Amino acid sequence: MKKKFNLSEFFTLNWKKVFLIIVAWFVAVILHNIVYGLGIYFWGENFWGVNGDEAFFFIIAIFVIPVYFLISVVYSLIKWLRKKK
């Protein structure tokens, strides 16, 4: 039987998810720097802005992961406050 998608599981924070968010952020930052460094090494100084992979990891690290974390914190806080009443 297929498991139904549960929004609550996706946005509710626990220590394991917080750890995974932190690790994902570091991985995205490291991949951004590695892709940029390899691009400069192999294709020279005019590499910047040509390869989309570097921008992809930058957007993930700067926008996507922090926004997901903030939404999850707000969702978890609201859920916790409702449960407390």
C-alpha positions as a LaTeX table, in Angstrom:
\begin{tabular}{lrrr}
\hline
Residue & $x$ (\AA) & $y$ (\AA) & $z$ (\AA) \\
\hline
Met1 & 0.00 & 0.00 & 0.00 \\
Lys2 & 1.29 & 3.46 & $-0.89$ \\
Lys3 & 2.05 & 5.86 & 1.91 \\
Lys4 & 0.09 & 9.11 & 1.64 \\
Phe5 & 2.14 & 12.32 & 1.56 \\
Asn6 & 1.89 & 14.01 & 4.93 \\
Leu7 & 2.69 & 17.72 & 5.02 \\
Ser8 & 3.15 & 17.55 & 8.77 \\
Glu9 & 6.03 & 15.08 & 8.44 \\
Phe10 & 7.70 & 17.27 & 5.84 \\
Phe11 & 7.67 & 20.48 & 7.88 \\
Thr12 & 7.82 & 19.31 & 11.50 \\
Leu13 & 11.33 & 19.70 & 12.88 \\
Asn14 & 13.17 & 17.24 & 15.06 \\
Trp15 & 16.87 & 16.97 & 15.92 \\
Lys16 & 17.55 & 14.60 & 13.05 \\
Lys17 & 16.07 & 17.03 & 10.50 \\
Val18 & 17.96 & 19.98 & 11.98 \\
Phe19 & 21.19 & 18.00 & 11.66 \\
Leu20 & 20.35 & 17.03 & 8.06 \\
Ile21 & 19.55 & 20.66 & 7.18 \\
Ile22 & 22.93 & 21.79 & 8.56 \\
Val23 & 24.77 & 19.02 & 6.69 \\
Ala24 & 22.89 & 19.81 & 3.45 \\
Trp25 & 23.83 & 23.47 & 3.78 \\
Phe26 & 27.53 & 22.65 & 4.24 \\
Val27 & 27.45 & 20.21 & 1.32 \\
Ala28 & 25.86 & 22.84 & $-0.94$ \\
Val29 & 28.46 & 25.45 & 0.06 \\
Ile30 & 31.33 & 23.01 & $-0.45$ \\
Leu31 & 29.99 & 21.86 & $-3.83$ \\
His32 & 29.57 & 25.50 & $-4.89$ \\
Asn33 & 33.22 & 26.20 & $-4.07$ \\
Ile34 & 34.51 & 22.94 & $-5.59$ \\
Val35 & 32.65 & 23.47 & $-8.88$ \\
Tyr36 & 33.85 & 27.07 & $-9.05$ \\
Gly37 & 37.45 & 26.11 & $-8.26$ \\
Leu38 & 37.50 & 23.28 & $-10.80$ \\
Gly39 & 35.98 & 25.58 & $-13.42$ \\
Ile40 & 38.70 & 28.17 & $-12.87$ \\
Tyr41 & 41.37 & 25.44 & $-12.89$ \\
Phe42 & 40.24 & 23.80 & $-16.12$ \\
Trp43 & 38.77 & 26.73 & $-18.09$ \\
Gly44 & 40.57 & 29.78 & $-16.75$ \\
Glu45 & 39.48 & 33.08 & $-15.24$ \\
Asn46 & 36.68 & 33.70 & $-17.75$ \\
Phe47 & 34.87 & 30.60 & $-16.47$ \\
Trp48 & 32.83 & 32.64 & $-13.99$ \\
Gly49 & 29.18 & 32.83 & $-14.99$ \\
Val50 & 29.40 & 30.20 & $-17.73$ \\
Asn51 & 28.65 & 27.04 & $-15.76$ \\
Gly52 & 25.18 & 26.71 & $-14.22$ \\
Asp53 & 26.18 & 24.14 & $-11.60$ \\
Glu54 & 27.96 & 26.69 & $-9.46$ \\
Ala55 & 24.93 & 29.01 & $-9.42$ \\
Phe56 & 22.65 & 26.06 & $-8.67$ \\
Phe57 & 24.53 & 25.11 & $-5.49$ \\
Phe58 & 24.75 & 28.79 & $-4.50$ \\
Ile59 & 20.96 & 29.21 & $-4.79$ \\
Ile60 & 20.39 & 26.01 & $-2.80$ \\
Ala61 & 22.74 & 27.16 & $-0.01$ \\
Ile62 & 21.62 & 30.79 & 0.19 \\
Phe63 & 17.88 & 30.63 & $-0.54$ \\
Val64 & 16.28 & 27.18 & $-0.55$ \\
Ile65 & 17.71 & 25.62 & 2.62 \\
Pro66 & 17.28 & 28.71 & 4.85 \\
Val67 & 13.70 & 29.29 & 3.61 \\
Tyr68 & 12.81 & 25.65 & 4.26 \\
Phe69 & 14.34 & 25.91 & 7.73 \\
Leu70 & 12.40 & 29.09 & 8.58 \\
Ile71 & 9.11 & 27.64 & 7.33 \\
Ser72 & 9.75 & 24.47 & 9.32 \\
Val73 & 10.52 & 26.45 & 12.49 \\
Val74 & 7.33 & 28.49 & 12.17 \\
Tyr75 & 5.24 & 25.40 & 11.36 \\
Ser76 & 6.70 & 23.44 & 14.27 \\
Leu77 & 6.20 & 26.36 & 16.65 \\
Ile78 & 2.55 & 26.79 & 15.62 \\
Lys79 & 1.96 & 23.05 & 15.91 \\
Trp80 & 3.58 & 23.02 & 19.38 \\
Leu81 & 1.53 & 26.02 & 20.57 \\
Arg82 & $-1.74$ & 24.47 & 19.36 \\
Lys83 & $-0.89$ & 21.20 & 21.07 \\
Lys84 & $-0.16$ & 23.03 & 24.31 \\
Lys85 & $-3.62$ & 24.70 & 24.45 \\
\hline
\end{tabular}
